[in-house]
Amino acid sequence: MGDAAAYVGVPYTSAWQRRSVLTGHTDDNSVVAHVPPGATDYSGRPADTAAETTSDVIVAIPAYNEARFIGSVVLQCRRYADTVLVIDDGSHDRTASIAEAAGAIVLRHEHNRGKGEGVNTAFAEARRLQGRCLVLIDGDGQHDPSEIPAITAPILAGEADMTVGSRFLDIKSDIPAYRKVGQHGLTMATNLSSGIRLTDSQSGFRAFSAAAIAALSFRGSGFSVESEMQFLMREHTLRVAEVPISVVYEEPAKRNPVAHGMAVLNGIVRLISQGRPLFFFGTPGLVFLLLGFLLGLRVVAIYDTTQILAVGYAMIVVLLTTTGILAIFVGIILHALRGLLIDLERTWRTMHG
């Protein structure tokens, strides 16, 4: 599906049997899983037995110093998920221990690696658990876990591969004006550059299908990971939908909004240059060529009137034209190389399962 379509999900009730599976593992020295001793799921099975099963709905909560809110977020998420993961990104407070006590599997980074790496860890664990649906939700209490069924509905119905919870659809929340301006600006930039249209590209509340879980991995480590998802959905021809969500902004922003916005914008520029090089280099190349052509007409008009060559204007015409041609050729070459690398990657994945 080219553009994202709004999808209003209906929360499931008795049709869904909710339980919590508490499992854990150690991938390497930098990601450590913590599981409450003797933990059992709602069926009464010990955690080591539950670890052998798959999970239909997995909720993952990337968190950094969220001790104030993480316990209540985990407890609420357990009502709507088979497994709740907390990716503790090197927190210095009690985020990990509180999440563990609330019944989550805690995957801990030994040092702060950024939200993108936390999301990568969540996807890797979801692949290991063979999840049918992965939900990402923030750990600061801004999102309402009771809306998880609405977020997962298009995924579980087979109608989408990524569902984005939009703060700007039907449900109207009290969002500070500066946040609205920044979010709309970043959404416009992401939509224009990725080719997929959403109303809220920066929402951290979203869900993914098994196909998306298998296909997606993220290069960025910062907060541009949500924008990167749109680029990857287009690259892998996966389907996108949106559902309306509510959001609460009772706490002051933990990060400087301007610095945060600039970091995301810098990530978007990087994504465009790497993901759509023909667009990134070709568009300004065409602009330079057009300016060179228009200024060239001015040079010809001056010469026709005065029989004198406007050397300064002529040199600018040469500069603009040369720069435009070079930019277009760079874009074409990088576009071809990127296509070759994508074909090689797909071939490798096909050969190695």
C-alpha positions as CSV (number, residue, x, y, z in Angstrom):
1,M,0.0,0.0,0.0
2,G,1.6,3.3,-1.1
3,D,0.2,5.7,1.4
4,A,-0.8,5.0,5.0
5,A,-4.6,4.5,5.5
6,A,-6.3,5.4,8.7
7,Y,-7.6,2.3,10.5
8,V,-9.8,2.6,13.6
9,G,-9.4,-0.6,15.6
10,V,-12.1,-2.0,17.9
11,P,-10.5,-3.3,21.2
12,Y,-10.8,-7.0,21.7
13,T,-12.4,-8.4,24.9
14,S,-13.3,-12.0,25.6
15,A,-12.0,-13.1,22.2
16,W,-8.5,-12.7,23.5
17,Q,-7.0,-14.6,26.4
18,R,-4.3,-12.5,27.9
19,R,-1.4,-13.9,29.8
20,S,2.2,-13.0,30.7
21,V,5.1,-15.2,29.7
22,L,8.3,-14.4,31.7
23,T,11.4,-15.7,29.9
24,G,15.0,-14.5,29.5
25,H,18.3,-15.2,27.8
26,T,21.8,-13.7,27.4
27,D,22.8,-12.8,23.9
28,D,26.2,-11.3,24.6
29,N,28.1,-9.3,27.1
30,S,26.2,-6.1,26.3
31,V,22.6,-7.4,26.5
32,V,21.6,-9.2,29.6
33,A,18.2,-10.6,30.4
34,H,16.8,-10.5,33.9
35,V,13.9,-12.6,34.9
36,P,12.2,-12.7,38.4
37,P,13.2,-15.9,40.3
38,G,10.6,-18.6,40.1
39,A,8.3,-16.5,37.9
40,T,5.3,-18.2,36.3
41,D,2.9,-17.2,33.6
42,Y,-0.9,-17.0,34.2
43,S,-1.2,-20.6,33.3
44,G,1.0,-21.6,36.3
45,R,3.9,-22.9,34.2
46,P,7.4,-22.1,35.3
47,A,9.4,-19.5,33.3
48,D,11.8,-22.1,31.8
49,T,8.8,-24.0,30.4
50,A,7.1,-20.9,29.0
51,A,10.4,-19.9,27.3
52,E,10.0,-22.7,24.8
53,T,6.6,-21.3,23.6
54,T,6.0,-18.6,21.0
55,S,4.3,-15.3,21.8
56,D,1.4,-13.8,19.8
57,V,1.7,-10.3,21.1
58,I,4.9,-9.0,22.5
59,V,5.1,-5.5,24.0
60,A,8.6,-3.9,24.1
61,I,9.3,-0.8,26.2
62,P,12.6,1.0,25.5
63,A,13.5,2.8,28.7
64,Y,16.2,5.1,30.1
65,N,15.9,6.3,33.7
66,E,12.2,5.7,33.8
67,A,11.9,4.4,37.4
68,R,9.0,6.7,38.2
69,F,6.7,5.2,35.5
70,I,8.0,1.9,34.3
71,G,6.3,-0.3,37.0
72,S,2.8,0.9,36.2
73,V,3.4,0.8,32.4
74,V,4.5,-2.8,32.6
75,L,1.6,-3.8,34.8
76,Q,-0.9,-2.3,32.4
77,C,0.8,-3.7,29.4
78,R,0.7,-7.3,30.8
79,R,-3.1,-7.1,30.5
80,Y,-2.9,-7.0,26.7
81,A,0.3,-8.9,25.9
82,D,1.7,-12.4,26.0
83,T,5.2,-11.1,26.8
84,V,6.4,-7.8,28.1
85,L,10.0,-6.7,27.4
86,V,11.8,-3.8,28.9
87,I,15.0,-2.7,27.2
88,D,16.9,-0.9,29.8
89,D,19.3,1.3,27.9
90,G,22.0,1.7,30.6
91,S,19.8,3.4,33.2
92,H,21.4,4.8,36.3
93,D,18.2,4.5,38.4
94,R,16.0,1.5,39.4
95,T,14.3,1.1,36.0
96,A,15.5,-2.5,35.6
97,S,14.7,-3.8,39.1
98,I,11.2,-2.1,39.1
99,A,10.4,-3.5,35.7
100,E,11.5,-6.9,36.7
101,A,9.4,-6.8,39.9
102,A,6.4,-5.8,37.8
103,G,6.8,-9.0,35.7
104,A,8.7,-7.9,32.6
105,I,11.7,-9.5,30.9
106,V,14.4,-7.0,31.2
107,L,17.1,-6.8,28.5
108,R,19.8,-4.5,29.7
109,H,22.4,-2.6,27.8
110,E,25.5,-2.2,29.9
111,H,25.8,1.5,28.8
112,N,23.5,3.9,27.1
113,R,23.4,3.2,23.3
114,G,20.4,5.2,22.2
115,K,16.8,4.5,21.3
116,G,17.6,3.0,17.9
117,E,19.7,0.3,19.5
118,G,17.0,-0.4,22.1
119,V,14.5,-0.9,19.3
120,N,17.0,-3.3,17.6
121,T,17.3,-5.3,20.8
122,A,13.5,-5.5,21.0
123,F,13.3,-6.7,17.4
124,A,16.0,-9.3,17.9
125,E,14.2,-10.7,21.0
126,A,10.9,-10.7,19.1
127,R,12.5,-12.8,16.3
128,R,13.8,-15.2,18.9
129,L,10.4,-15.6,20.5
130,Q,8.8,-15.9,17.0
131,G,6.3,-13.2,17.9
132,R,3.2,-12.7,15.7
133,C,3.0,-9.0,16.6
134,L,5.5,-6.7,18.3
135,V,4.2,-3.5,20.0
136,L,6.6,-0.6,20.9
137,I,5.4,1.8,23.6
138,D,7.2,4.5,25.5
139,G,8.1,3.9,29.2
140,D,7.3,7.4,30.5
141,G,3.6,6.9,30.8
142,Q,2.6,9.2,27.9
143,H,0.8,6.4,26.1
144,D,-2.3,4.5,27.2
145,P,-1.6,0.7,27.3
146,S,-5.4,0.1,27.1
147,E,-5.1,1.2,23.4
148,I,-2.8,-1.8,22.6
149,P,-5.7,-3.8,21.2
150,A,-6.5,-1.0,18.7
151,I,-2.9,-0.8,17.7
152,T,-2.6,-4.5,17.1
153,A,-5.9,-5.0,15.4
154,P,-4.8,-4.3,11.8
155,I,-1.7,-6.5,12.3
156,L,-3.5,-9.5,13.7
157,A,-6.2,-9.1,11.0
158,G,-3.5,-9.3,8.4
159,E,-4.3,-5.8,7.0
160,A,-1.0,-4.1,7.8
161,D,2.7,-4.7,8.6
162,M,3.2,-1.6,10.7
163,T,0.5,0.3,12.6
164,V,1.3,3.7,13.8
165,G,-0.6,5.3,16.7
166,S,-1.3,8.8,15.6
167,R,-1.8,11.7,18.0
168,F,-3.4,13.8,15.2
169,L,-6.3,11.7,14.0
170,D,-9.7,11.4,15.6
171,I,-8.7,11.5,19.3
172,K,-7.6,15.0,20.3
173,S,-5.2,15.3,23.2
174,D,-3.8,18.3,25.0
175,I,-0.4,18.6,23.2
176,P,1.8,21.7,23.8
177,A,1.9,24.1,20.9
178,Y,5.7,23.8,20.5
179,R,5.4,20.0,20.3
180,K,2.8,20.2,17.6
181,V,4.9,22.6,15.5
182,G,8.0,20.4,15.8
183,Q,6.1,17.1,15.2
184,H,4.3,18.4,12.2
185,G,7.5,19.8,10.7
186,L,9.4,16.5,11.2
187,T,6.4,14.5,9.8
188,M,6.3,16.7,6.7
189,A,10.1,16.2,6.2
190,T,9.8,12.4,6.7
191,N,6.7,12.0,4.5
192,L,8.3,14.0,1.6
193,S,11.6,12.1,1.8
194,S,10.3,8.6,2.5
195,G,7.4,8.5,0.0
196,I,5.0,7.2,2.7
197,R,2.4,9.6,4.1
198,L,1.6,9.6,7.8
199,T,-0.1,12.1,10.1
200,D,2.4,11.4,12.9
201,S,5.8,10.1,11.9
202,Q,7.4,10.5,15.3
203,S,4.9,8.5,17.4
204,G,6.7,5.9,19.5
205,F,3.5,3.8,19.9
206,R,3.3,1.4,17.0
207,A,3.0,-2.3,16.2
208,F,4.6,-4.6,13.7
209,S,3.7,-7.9,11.9
210,A,5.9,-11.0,11.8
211,A,7.0,-10.0,8.3
212,A,8.1,-6.6,9.5
213,I,9.8,-8.2,12.6
214,A,11.8,-10.4,10.3
215,A,12.7,-7.7,7.7
216,L,13.5,-4.6,9.8
217,S,16.8,-3.6,11.4
218,F,17.9,-0.1,12.1
219,R,21.1,1.7,11.4
220,G,20.5,4.8,13.5
221,S,21.0,4.8,17.2
222,G,19.1,7.9,18.1
223,F,15.6,9.2,18.0
224,S,15.3,9.3,14.2
225,V,14.5,5.5,14.4
226,E,10.7,6.3,13.8
227,S,11.5,8.1,10.6
228,E,13.8,5.3,9.5
229,M,10.9,2.9,9.8
230,Q,9.0,4.8,7.1
231,F,12.0,4.5,4.7
232,L,12.4,0.8,5.5
233,M,8.6,0.1,5.0
234,R,8.9,1.6,1.5
235,E,12.1,-0.3,0.8
236,H,10.6,-3.6,1.8
237,T,7.2,-2.9,0.3
238,L,5.4,-3.4,3.6
239,R,1.9,-2.1,4.4
240,V,1.3,0.8,6.8
241,A,-1.8,1.9,8.6
242,E,-2.6,4.4,11.3
243,V,-5.0,4.3,14.3
244,P,-5.9,7.3,16.6
245,I,-4.3,7.3,20.0
246,S,-4.4,9.6,23.1
247,V,-1.3,11.0,24.7
248,V,-0.6,12.7,28.1
249,Y,2.0,15.4,28.5
250,E,2.0,16.1,32.3
251,E,5.8,16.0,32.8
252,P,8.1,18.6,31.3
253,A,10.3,17.5,28.4
254,K,13.4,15.6,29.5
255,R,15.4,16.8,26.5
256,N,15.7,20.3,24.9
257,P,13.0,20.3,22.2
258,V,15.2,22.3,19.8
259,A,18.2,20.0,20.2
260,H,15.9,16.9,20.0
261,G,14.3,18.2,16.8
262,M,17.6,19.0,15.2
263,A,18.9,15.5,16.0
264,V,15.9,13.9,14.4
265,L,16.2,16.2,11.4
266,N,19.9,15.4,11.0
267,G,18.9,11.7,11.1
268,I,16.3,12.3,8.4
269,V,18.9,14.0,6.2
270,R,21.2,11.0,6.7
271,L,18.3,8.6,5.8
272,I,17.6,10.5,2.6
273,S,21.2,10.5,1.5
274,Q,21.6,6.8,2.2
275,G,18.1,5.6,1.3
276,R,17.2,7.8,-1.7
277,P,20.5,9.1,-3.1
278,L,18.9,10.0,-6.5
279,F,16.4,12.2,-4.8
280,F,18.9,13.6,-2.4
281,F,21.5,14.6,-5.0
282,G,19.3,14.8,-8.1
283,T,16.8,17.3,-6.8
284,P,19.4,20.0,-6.0
285,G,21.2,19.1,-9.2
286,L,18.1,19.9,-11.2
287,V,17.7,23.1,-9.3
288,F,21.3,24.2,-10.1
289,L,20.7,23.3,-13.8
290,L,17.5,25.3,-13.9
291,L,19.2,28.3,-12.2
292,G,22.1,28.0,-14.6
293,F,19.8,27.9,-17.6
294,L,17.8,31.0,-16.5
295,L,21.0,32.9,-15.7
296,G,22.4,31.8,-19.1
297,L,19.4,33.4,-20.8
298,R,20.2,36.6,-18.9
299,V,23.8,36.4,-20.2
300,V,22.6,36.0,-23.8
301,A,20.1,38.9,-23.4
302,I,22.9,41.2,-22.1
303,Y,25.2,40.3,-24.9
304,D,22.5,40.7,-27.5
305,T,21.8,44.2,-26.2
306,T,25.4,45.5,-25.5
307,Q,27.6,43.1,-27.5
308,I,29.6,42.7,-24.3
309,L,29.9,39.3,-22.5
310,A,28.9,39.5,-18.9
311,V,31.9,37.5,-17.6
312,G,30.8,37.4,-14.0
313,Y,27.4,36.1,-14.9
314,A,28.9,33.7,-17.4
315,M,31.2,32.2,-14.8
316,I,28.3,31.7,-12.4
317,V,26.4,29.9,-15.2
318,V,29.3,27.5,-15.7
319,L,29.6,26.9,-12.0
320,L,25.8,26.2,-11.6
321,T,25.6,24.0,-14.7
322,T,28.7,22.0,-13.7
323,T,27.6,21.5,-10.1
324,G,24.1,20.4,-11.3
325,I,25.5,17.9,-13.8
326,L,27.9,16.4,-11.2
327,A,25.2,16.2,-8.5
328,I,22.8,14.4,-10.9
329,F,25.5,11.9,-12.0
330,V,26.5,11.3,-8.3
331,G,22.8,10.6,-7.5
332,I,22.5,8.1,-10.5
333,I,25.7,6.3,-9.6
334,L,24.8,6.0,-5.9
335,H,21.3,4.9,-6.8
336,A,22.6,2.1,-9.0
337,L,25.1,1.0,-6.3
338,R,22.4,1.0,-3.6
339,G,20.1,-1.2,-5.9
340,L,23.0,-3.6,-6.4
341,L,23.7,-3.8,-2.7
342,I,20.0,-4.5,-2.0
343,D,19.9,-7.2,-4.6
344,L,23.0,-8.8,-3.0
345,E,21.5,-8.6,0.4
346,R,18.3,-10.3,-0.7
347,T,20.3,-13.0,-2.5
348,W,22.3,-13.6,0.7
349,R,19.2,-13.8,2.8
350,T,17.6,-16.2,0.3
351,M,20.7,-18.5,0.3
352,H,21.1,-18.4,4.1
353,G,17.5,-18.7,5.1
